Amino acid sequence: MSLEPVNEVALPKRDASHTPRRVLVLGATSGIAEATTRIWAREGANLFLVGRNAQRVASVAADLKTRGAAYVDTAVADLDDVDGHPELLARAITSLGGLDVAYVAVGILGEQPTAEQDVNHALHILHTNLTVPVSLLTWLANFCVKQGRGTLAVLSSVAGDRGRKSNYVYGSSKAGLSAFLAGLRNRIDREGVTVLTIKPGPVKTGMTVNMKGSEKFADPNKVAEQIVSAVEKRKDVLYTPSIWALIMLVIRAIPERVFKGLNL
Ligand SMILES: NC(=O)c1ccc[n+]([C@@H]2O[C@H](COP(=O)([O-])OP(=O)(O)OC[C@H]3O[C@@H](n4cnc5c(N)ncnc54)[C@H](OP(=O)(O)O)[C@@H]3O)[C@@H](O)[C@H]2O)c1
């Protein structure tokens, strides 16, 4: 008879030999990022966490330590302040003693109805979701090219694949990000640096908690498993859950004259 502790959840067995050793997480309090870093922590990774809420960053760091992370350091920073990026990134890499993976999760959903009336809100969404990752990734890409290796794993969205009336400002920020990542990959893949564009469909996190039907959205732990596997396999683009690759293929194929009349 097995005497397993009753409260232990059975975790899938994984070969940890491909686990990245040094991971920088930008937007570490994100629901998707937290689920992902828990897997890496369990496998003994070294983590540097950046978030803007000191208390939440400290609590995520403490949790990851108890889950097995070999090393956890943190920085509290509002990433909207792009001028602070170079110093922050240099500090993180010094703390980790190098870099295997930079995981960019920072993002805001914003409010589409507000963005339609208030251009400052629209520009804020574009700043956090596009300008901020572009600033971080330009620095990180050049660092990785210099060392001749590394992975840049970035959370974009299926929302960037086609503009819809219900979220086209957020969607356009992610479309810009996906295009930036495609071009960056085309520039630096040949230098030994992997650029992974992650396109989740709707996932149950703090970002979507107030959305209609959110209880049916994807489990962040399942999404995180696919992200970890895509990093290991050095994939270029990941739709997660996988069904979203097919859904977006269909959505992209709808002719514009039909699409403009749909309530999406
Ligand atoms: N959930 C989904 O359905 C879904 C689908 C497709 C793509 N995504 C993308 O996945 C990424 C992670 O989202 P999530 O679902 O995990 O939502 P989340 O829990 O709300 O995560 C967003 C993260 O971005 C951080 N952030 C926002 N503005 C920041 C700033 N100025 N400085 C520092 N950190 C900032 C948030 O920090 P605070 O905790 O302090 O707010 C939070 O850690 C986002 O880029 C999102 O667009 C999510």
The ligand as an SDF file (V2000), in Angstrom:
LIG
                    3D

 48 52  0  0  0  0  0  0  0  0999 V2000
   -4.8980   35.7060  -19.4320 N   0  0  0  0  0  0  0  0  0  0  0  0
   -5.1280   35.6490  -20.7300 C   0  0  0  0  0  0  0  0  0  0  0  0
   -6.2280   35.2510  -21.1640 O   0  0  0  0  0  0  0  0  0  0  0  0
   -4.0580   36.0370  -21.7230 C   0  0  0  0  0  0  0  0  0  0  0  0
   -4.2520   35.6700  -23.0620 C   0  0  0  0  0  0  0  0  0  0  0  0
   -3.2900   36.0350  -24.0130 C   0  0  0  0  0  0  0  0  0  0  0  0
   -2.1580   36.7240  -23.6060 C   0  0  0  0  0  0  0  0  0  0  0  0
   -1.9910   37.0780  -22.2870 N   0  0  0  0  0  0  0  0  0  0  0  0
   -0.7820   37.8300  -21.9470 C   0  0  0  0  0  0  0  0  0  0  0  0
   -0.0290   37.1160  -20.9800 O   0  0  0  0  0  0  0  0  0  0  0  0
    0.7190   38.0400  -20.1850 C   0  0  0  0  0  0  0  0  0  0  0  0
    0.4890   37.7100  -18.7320 C   0  0  0  0  0  0  0  0  0  0  0  0
   -0.8890   37.9260  -18.4340 O   0  0  0  0  0  0  0  0  0  0  0  0
   -1.6970   37.1490  -17.2930 P   0  0  0  0  0  0  0  0  0  0  0  0
   -2.8460   36.5290  -17.9250 O   0  0  0  0  0  0  0  0  0  0  0  0
   -0.7650   36.3440  -16.5020 O   0  0  0  0  0  0  0  0  0  0  0  0
   -2.2920   38.3880  -16.4840 O   0  0  0  0  0  0  0  0  0  0  0  0
   -1.7960   39.1160  -15.1630 P   0  0  0  0  0  0  0  0  0  0  0  0
   -1.7800   38.1400  -14.0550 O   0  0  0  0  0  0  0  0  0  0  0  0
   -2.6280   40.3380  -15.0420 O   0  0  0  0  0  0  0  0  0  0  0  0
   -0.2820   39.5020  -15.5230 O   0  0  0  0  0  0  0  0  0  0  0  0
    0.1240   40.7080  -16.0820 C   0  0  0  0  0  0  0  0  0  0  0  0
    1.4340   41.0610  -15.4330 C   0  0  0  0  0  0  0  0  0  0  0  0
    1.9500   42.2820  -15.9710 O   0  0  0  0  0  0  0  0  0  0  0  0
    2.3810   43.0790  -14.8690 C   0  0  0  0  0  0  0  0  0  0  0  0
    2.4460   44.4780  -15.2200 N   0  0  0  0  0  0  0  0  0  0  0  0
    1.5260   45.2220  -15.8820 C   0  0  0  0  0  0  0  0  0  0  0  0
    1.9720   46.4820  -16.0040 N   0  0  0  0  0  0  0  0  0  0  0  0
    3.2010   46.5250  -15.4110 C   0  0  0  0  0  0  0  0  0  0  0  0
    4.1630   47.5330  -15.2210 C   0  0  0  0  0  0  0  0  0  0  0  0
    3.9610   48.7890  -15.6640 N   0  0  0  0  0  0  0  0  0  0  0  0
    5.3090   47.2380  -14.5690 N   0  0  0  0  0  0  0  0  0  0  0  0
    5.5310   45.9840  -14.0980 C   0  0  0  0  0  0  0  0  0  0  0  0
    4.6490   44.9710  -14.2470 N   0  0  0  0  0  0  0  0  0  0  0  0
    3.4970   45.2500  -14.8970 C   0  0  0  0  0  0  0  0  0  0  0  0
    1.3460   42.8010  -13.7980 C   0  0  0  0  0  0  0  0  0  0  0  0
    1.7750   43.2700  -12.5460 O   0  0  0  0  0  0  0  0  0  0  0  0
    0.7400   43.4370  -11.3040 P   0  0  0  0  0  0  0  0  0  0  0  0
    0.5630   42.0270  -10.7490 O   0  0  0  0  0  0  0  0  0  0  0  0
    1.4750   44.3290  -10.3760 O   0  0  0  0  0  0  0  0  0  0  0  0
   -0.5150   44.0180  -11.8660 O   0  0  0  0  0  0  0  0  0  0  0  0
    1.2870   41.2830  -13.9230 C   0  0  0  0  0  0  0  0  0  0  0  0
    2.3970   40.6940  -13.3000 O   0  0  0  0  0  0  0  0  0  0  0  0
    0.2600   39.4360  -20.5850 C   0  0  0  0  0  0  0  0  0  0  0  0
    1.1870   39.9910  -21.4880 O   0  0  0  0  0  0  0  0  0  0  0  0
   -1.0610   39.1720  -21.2930 C   0  0  0  0  0  0  0  0  0  0  0  0
   -1.3580   40.1730  -22.2380 O   0  0  0  0  0  0  0  0  0  0  0  0
   -2.9120   36.7320  -21.3320 C   0  0  0  0  0  0  0  0  0  0  0  0
  1  2  1  0
  2  3  2  0
  2  4  1  0
  4  5  1  0
  4 48  2  0
  5  6  2  0
  6  7  1  0
  7  8  2  0
  8  9  1  0
  8 48  1  0
  9 10  1  0
  9 46  1  0
 10 11  1  0
 11 12  1  0
 11 44  1  0
 12 13  1  0
 13 14  1  0
 14 15  2  0
 14 16  1  0
 14 17  1  0
 17 18  1  0
 18 19  2  0
 18 20  1  0
 18 21  1  0
 21 22  1  0
 22 23  1  0
 23 24  1  0
 23 42  1  0
 24 25  1  0
 25 26  1  0
 25 36  1  0
 26 27  1  0
 26 35  1  0
 27 28  2  0
 28 29  1  0
 29 30  1  0
 29 35  2  0
 30 31  1  0
 30 32  2  0
 32 33  1  0
 33 34  2  0
 34 35  1  0
 36 37  1  0
 36 42  1  0
 37 38  1  0
 38 39  2  0
 38 40  1  0
 38 41  1  0
 42 43  1  0
 44 45  1  0
 44 46  1  0
 46 47  1  0
M  CHG  2   8   1  16  -1
M  END
$$$$
